[in-house]
């Protein structure tokens, strides 16, 4: 039976425990030098070396950024935290954080869906503990894909936490056929909410449509901020969902994505011409290659290249 643009087959997610991530301190220096803002990340204890070039962005306040590829998830979360802080300081309201959860060198599909979602949940908790100050905890609302995920989160990863946990969709009468009901965002948001974090909204096509509604109704023209965490938005960017069958989802590339800042991003490419597309705000987009345990910067640019461009043009010609 063909599915409409507002529905998709939903498969159950199996909750699988993921061990906690040990914290490791990272140095971040922000200095002014000759009118330029210099941002340098350097962990106190390094594992693989990372060679990346400093870049200078345009504008009245140019920024030199030297950000190494993270050596583990602890360093990754520290970098993502600093990227989010800088982006919000610069007035960004809609942000994306995207990275693999089955290993820093993994690609989509390497991990089982349920394991990846549970891993993302653990990493979201770690990120929130780093990023959200104690006085802001009760003003932070975290949206999971559906109500069952919220129940699992409250009993596991977020047990005892004061964050507000919510959901984007809820089961409908036709759940067995893969249909869910969208949740009206105006009914979920409270006046005291200041930050929304949306967790992996990719299991059902309705989820990103609800995220768009959340942005329009509760973030746009307000002081609130919204972060999409591991939403696999490259599926939409790349045309994975045909616009003929999913016109509303495909339209996000022209409506929602242009106002969104991808503040932290890792995407790996395997094969003979393998490599990594990496970005940490406010730095440029870099195509890296791991050589003898070091990451070499092959290419960099100010705007996000398409995955097709990296795979077919940049990596083969490097």
C-alpha positions in Angstrom: 0.0 0.0 0.0 1.5 3.3 -1.0 2.2 5.7 1.9 1.2 9.4 1.9 3.7 12.1 2.5 2.6 12.3 6.1 3.1 8.7 7.1 5.8 6.1 7.2 6.3 2.6 8.5 7.6 2.6 12.0 9.5 -0.3 13.5 9.9 -0.9 17.2 13.1 0.3 18.9 14.8 -2.1 21.2 16.2 -0.4 24.3 19.8 -1.5 24.8 21.9 -0.1 27.7 25.0 1.9 26.7 27.9 2.5 29.2 28.5 6.0 30.5 31.3 8.0 28.9 34.1 9.1 31.2 34.7 12.8 31.2 38.0 14.2 30.0 38.9 17.9 30.3 39.6 20.0 27.3 41.3 23.3 26.9 39.5 26.0 24.8 41.2 29.3 24.4 39.4 32.4 23.0 41.8 35.3 22.4 41.8 38.5 20.5 44.9 39.2 18.4 45.1 42.2 16.0 41.3 42.4 15.9 40.8 38.7 15.2 39.1 36.2 17.5 41.4 33.1 17.9 39.7 29.9 19.0 41.9 26.9 19.9 40.7 23.5 21.2 43.4 21.3 22.8 42.7 18.5 25.2 45.1 18.0 28.1 45.6 14.4 27.1 45.7 13.7 23.4 45.4 10.4 21.5 45.7 10.5 17.7 47.3 13.7 16.4 45.2 15.9 14.1 46.7 18.2 11.6 44.3 20.9 10.4 45.0 24.4 9.0 43.8 27.6 10.6 41.2 29.4 8.5 40.0 32.9 8.5 36.3 33.7 8.0 35.0 36.9 6.4 33.0 39.7 8.1 33.9 42.5 10.5 35.1 40.1 13.1 37.2 37.4 11.4 37.8 34.2 13.3 40.8 31.9 13.1 39.8 28.4 14.2 42.1 25.5 14.9 39.9 22.5 15.9 41.3 19.0 15.8 39.2 16.0 14.9 38.1 14.5 18.2 40.0 11.5 19.5 37.0 10.1 21.4 33.4 10.9 22.4 34.4 12.8 25.4 36.4 15.3 23.4 33.6 15.4 20.7 31.0 16.5 23.3 33.4 19.2 24.7 33.8 20.5 21.1 30.0 20.3 20.4 29.3 22.2 23.7 31.7 25.0 22.8 30.3 25.2 19.2 26.8 25.5 20.6 27.8 28.2 23.0 29.6 30.2 20.3 26.7 29.8 17.9 24.1 31.0 20.4 26.4 33.9 21.3 26.3 34.8 17.5 22.5 34.7 17.5 21.9 31.3 15.9 18.4 30.0 16.8 18.1 26.7 14.9 21.1 24.4 15.0 22.1 20.9 14.0 24.5 18.5 15.6 25.3 15.3 13.7 27.9 12.6 14.2 28.0 8.8 14.1 27.3 6.9 17.4 28.7 3.5 16.5 32.2 4.8 16.6 33.9 8.0 15.4 35.0 6.2 12.2 31.6 4.5 11.5 29.1 5.2 8.7 25.3 5.0 8.7 24.2 1.4 8.9 27.3 0.1 10.8 25.2 0.0 14.0 21.8 -1.5 14.6 19.0 1.1 14.7 18.0 0.5 18.3 21.6 0.5 19.5 22.3 3.8 17.7 19.2 5.5 19.1 20.0 4.4 22.6 23.6 5.5 22.1 22.3 8.9 21.0 20.2 9.1 24.1 23.2 8.6 26.3 25.2 11.1 24.4 22.4 13.7 24.5 22.3 13.3 28.3 26.1 13.8 28.4 25.8 16.8 26.2 23.0 18.4 28.3 25.0 17.8 31.5 27.9 19.7 29.9 25.9 22.4 28.1 22.9 23.3 30.2 23.7 25.2 33.4 21.8 24.1 36.6 19.5 27.1 36.6 18.4 26.3 33.0 17.7 22.6 33.5 14.0 23.0 34.2 13.7 25.4 31.2 15.1 22.8 28.8 12.7 20.6 26.9 14.0 17.5 25.2 11.8 16.0 22.5 12.1 12.3 21.7 10.5 10.7 18.6 7.5 9.2 20.4 6.0 8.6 23.8 7.5 5.2 24.4 11.0 6.7 24.0 10.2 9.2 26.8 9.1 6.4 29.1 12.3 4.5 28.4 14.4 7.7 28.9 12.9 8.4 32.3 13.6 4.9 33.5 17.1 4.7 32.2 19.4 7.5 30.9 17.4 10.4 32.2 16.3 8.8 35.5 16.4 11.5 38.3 17.1 14.4 35.8 15.1 17.6 35.9 15.0 18.1 32.2 11.5 18.3 30.7 11.1 15.2 28.5 8.5 15.3 25.7 7.6 13.6 22.4 7.0 14.6 18.8 4.4 11.9 17.8 2.1 9.5 19.6 0.7 6.1 18.5 -2.6 6.1 16.7 -5.4 3.6 16.2 -3.5 2.4 13.1 -0.2 2.0 14.8 0.1 -1.6 13.6 0.1 -0.3 10.0 2.9 2.1 10.7 0.8 5.3 11.3 1.3 7.7 14.1 -0.3 11.0 15.1 1.5 14.3 15.1 1.5 16.2 18.4 0.4 19.8 18.2 3.4 21.7 19.4 1.4 24.7 20.8 0.0 22.3 23.4 3.4 20.9 24.5 5.5 24.1 24.8 5.3 26.1 28.1 6.0 29.8 28.5 9.1 29.2 30.7 10.8 27.0 28.1 14.1 28.5 26.7 15.9 25.7 24.9 14.5 22.8 22.9 16.6 19.8 22.0 15.2 17.3 19.5 16.6 13.8 19.7 17.1 11.7 16.5 13.9 12.7 14.6 14.4 10.3 11.6 12.5 7.1 12.4 9.3 8.4 11.0 8.9 11.1 8.3 6.3 12.9 10.4 8.9 13.7 13.0 10.8 16.4 11.0 7.6 17.9 10.0 6.7 18.4 13.6 10.2 19.9 14.2 9.4 22.4 11.5 6.1 23.2 13.3 8.0 23.5 16.6 10.4 26.0 15.1 7.7 28.1 13.4 5.3 28.2 16.4 7.7 28.3 19.4 11.2 29.5 18.3 10.9 31.9 15.4 10.6 35.5 16.6 11.3 34.5 20.2 14.4 34.2 22.4 14.2 30.4 22.4 16.8 28.1 20.7 16.4 24.7 19.1 19.1 22.1 18.5 18.4 19.0 16.3 20.6 16.2 17.6 21.5 13.4 15.2 18.5 13.8 13.0 20.1 12.2 9.9 19.1 15.3 7.9 21.4 14.1 5.0 18.6 11.8 4.0 16.5 14.9 3.2 19.4 16.9 1.7 20.3 14.0 -0.6 16.8 13.4 -1.9 16.5 10.0 -0.2 12.8 10.7 0.2 11.4 11.3 -3.4 9.6 14.7 -3.5 6.8 13.1 -5.5 5.8 10.9 -2.5 7.1 13.2 0.3 6.6 16.8 -0.9 6.4 18.3 2.6 9.6 16.6 3.7 11.5 17.5 0.6 10.4 21.1 1.0 12.4 21.4 4.2 15.5 21.8 2.1 14.1 25.1 0.9 12.2 26.3 4.0 13.8 25.1 7.2 17.4 24.1 6.3 18.4 27.6 5.0 17.8 29.1 8.4 19.6 26.3 10.2 23.3 26.3 11.2 25.1 23.0 11.3 27.3 23.7 14.3 28.9 20.2 14.7 29.1 17.5 12.0 31.0 14.3 11.2 30.3 12.1 8.2 32.6 9.3 7.2 33.2 7.8 3.8 34.6 4.3 3.4 36.4 2.6 0.6 39.6 3.3 -1.4 38.9 7.0 -1.4 37.6 7.2 2.2 37.7 10.2 4.4 35.7 12.4 6.7 33.6 15.6 6.3 34.1 17.6 9.5 32.8 20.9 10.8 32.9 22.5 14.3 31.4 26.0 14.4 32.6 28.6 13.7 35.2 26.8 11.6 35.0 26.0 7.9 33.9 22.6 6.4 36.9 20.3 6.1 37.5 17.1 4.3 40.0 15.0 6.3 41.8 11.8 5.7 43.4 9.6 8.3 47.0 8.8 7.5 49.3 7.1 10.0 47.0 7.9 12.9 46.9 11.6 11.9 44.1 13.5 10.2 45.2 15.5 7.2 43.1 18.3 5.9 42.6 17.7 2.1 40.1 20.4 1.4 38.2 23.2 3.2 35.4 25.6 2.3 33.0 27.9 4.0 29.7 26.3 2.9 28.7 22.7 3.4 29.5 20.5 0.3 27.1 17.8 -0.6 28.0 14.3 0.3 28.0 13.4 -3.4 30.5 16.2 -4.1 32.8 14.9 -1.4 32.6 11.3 -2.4 32.8 11.8 -6.2 34.9 14.9 -6.6 36.9 16.0 -3.6 38.2 12.7 -2.1 39.1 11.0 -5.5 41.0 14.1 -6.6 42.9 14.7 -3.4 
